[in-house]
């Protein structure tokens, strides 16, 4: 039977009417066992794994978006980008128990796409595009119409980000 603790802060499970054996010795029948769980704490190995998995996904999302913002607001060369990419990939490897392999690849593709788009915009002659990009704003429609390569890269990054958002949300809402 499940109840709440006297202070209404944690769950209480009460089990009775069972034989209890410890090391082969019967220690009693009709014992009552109380199990208190702290609020918000996992109650089983599966719950603990799910909580750790959520934390890994949330941390990866934060890393990706921090790097996305950095790529847009700072001038980052290939060497520095690869250092950041290595950190993201190392995080993915260290958390591979909790992260789906496909999501690690998707995350890597996404951040590489953002870097590629950042390089395209930096090389373009469109000052408005550069200002919008650095302000983390959407690129102007006329820029996308004029520069096919930027338009394709923008579309690809947007698609990858949408996939990440949708798939990560599904996991975080479990």
Secondary structure, DSSP 8 states (H G I E B T S, - for coil): -EEE-TTSSSEEEEE-S--EEETTEEEESS--EEEEE-TT---SHHHHHHHHHHHHHHHHHHHHHHHHHHHHHS---HHHHHHHHHHHHHHHHHTTTTS-HHHHHHHHHHHHHHHHHHHHHHHSS-HHHHHHHHTT----HHHHHH-HHHHHHHHHHHHHHHHHHHHHHHHHT-
